[in-house]
Every structure is written in structure tokens, then in C-alpha cells.
Amino acid sequence: DRGLVMLSFADDADDGRHQLSERFPACRLERIDDARIAGLFTASGNTPLHLIGTDFQRRVWRALLRVPAGTTSDYADIAARVGSQARAVGGALAANRIAVLVPCHRVVPRAGGAGAYHWGRERKQALLAAEGATP
């Protein structure tokens, strides 16, 4: 009722259920149609999000929502936006469980390259390429 709490990449249905049960042990799964899921990506930013994390994590995630598609930012820049350190921002990014819509894939190391990603470096590079961004 409050918004989307998790959007994840999974290798298969069992992996998806495992990820959900780890994050939300008391959750109850309901099947919804694929069109509703696809709508999450075509809603032009209108998908309600319920960010579950510490106050600091939510500040970092909100800063990510301001990084436009097709661009990247680095850890230090995000840290400056939220008044923190790059390493702490990295920890908040690692805790993000709303893939793509909270675009942690757009944060790259200042030294270059794509950097780490919870769902794998190849997937991060593919997301950046699909948006036309170059790390």
C-alpha cells in the first residue's frame, strides 16, 4: 500500500523467492500479471517507492533518484550531496534492493570503470549501455 519495496534481478523463480524471503522473512507472495510489472518501467518515474532503510540510506537513495538516465555520478559526488563520505555511500548502495528504479547502477568509481553492483558487474554495464551512459 505504501509503494514498491523491492525490485530485483533473479536467475529464476526459485532465486527470486529466496531473495525475497531473505529480505522479508514474513512476506506473502502473490502472482500479478506481467503487464503490471512492465508498467513499473514505463511509468515515467511515477512508481511509488517505499524505501526501507536507515535515514542515511534513504538520503543516499533519494540522491540517486536525481541522477538522470544516460549519465553517471561518482561515489564522492553522491557523498557531497548527502554530507558524507564515499565509503559510506558505497554501503548504502549495496543495501539498495530496488534495482533500476533507484539507480545505484549509475554510480561509478571516480578512477574509472563501472565498479561493483549487487546484481553483478556485467548487468551494471548492460544497464548503463541501455541508457547510453559510459562509465
Secondary structure in CASP SS format (residue, H / E / C, confidence):
PFRMAT SS
TARGET T0000
AUTHOR 0000-0000-0000
METHOD secondary structure of the structure
MODEL  1
D C 1.00
R C 1.00
G C 1.00
L E 1.00
V C 1.00
M C 1.00
L E 1.00
S C 1.00
F C 1.00
A C 1.00
D C 1.00
D C 1.00
A H 1.00
D H 1.00
D H 1.00
G H 1.00
R H 1.00
H H 1.00
Q H 1.00
L H 1.00
S H 1.00
E H 1.00
R H 1.00
F C 1.00
P C 1.00
A C 1.00
C C 1.00
R C 1.00
L C 1.00
E C 1.00
R C 1.00
I C 1.00
D C 1.00
D H 1.00
A H 1.00
R H 1.00
I H 1.00
A H 1.00
G H 1.00
L H 1.00
F H 1.00
T H 1.00
A C 1.00
S C 1.00
G C 1.00
N C 1.00
T C 1.00
P C 1.00
L E 1.00
H C 1.00
L C 1.00
I C 1.00
G C 1.00
T C 1.00
D H 1.00
F H 1.00
Q H 1.00
R H 1.00
R H 1.00
V H 1.00
W H 1.00
R H 1.00
A H 1.00
L H 1.00
L C 1.00
R C 1.00
V C 1.00
P C 1.00
A C 1.00
G C 1.00
T C 1.00
T C 1.00
S E 1.00
D E 1.00
Y H 1.00
A H 1.00
D H 1.00
I H 1.00
A H 1.00
A H 1.00
R H 1.00
V H 1.00
G C 1.00
S C 1.00
Q C 1.00
A H 1.00
R H 1.00
A H 1.00
V H 1.00
G H 1.00
G H 1.00
A H 1.00
L H 1.00
A H 1.00
A H 1.00
N C 1.00
R C 1.00
I E 1.00
A C 1.00
V C 1.00
L C 1.00
V C 1.00
P C 1.00
C H 1.00
H H 1.00
R H 1.00
V E 1.00
V E 1.00
P C 1.00
R C 1.00
A C 1.00
G C 1.00
G C 1.00
A C 1.00
G C 1.00
A C 1.00
Y C 1.00
H C 1.00
W C 1.00
G C 1.00
R H 1.00
E H 1.00
R H 1.00
K H 1.00
Q H 1.00
A H 1.00
L H 1.00
L H 1.00
A H 1.00
A H 1.00
E H 1.00
G C 1.00
A C 1.00
T C 1.00
P C 1.00
END
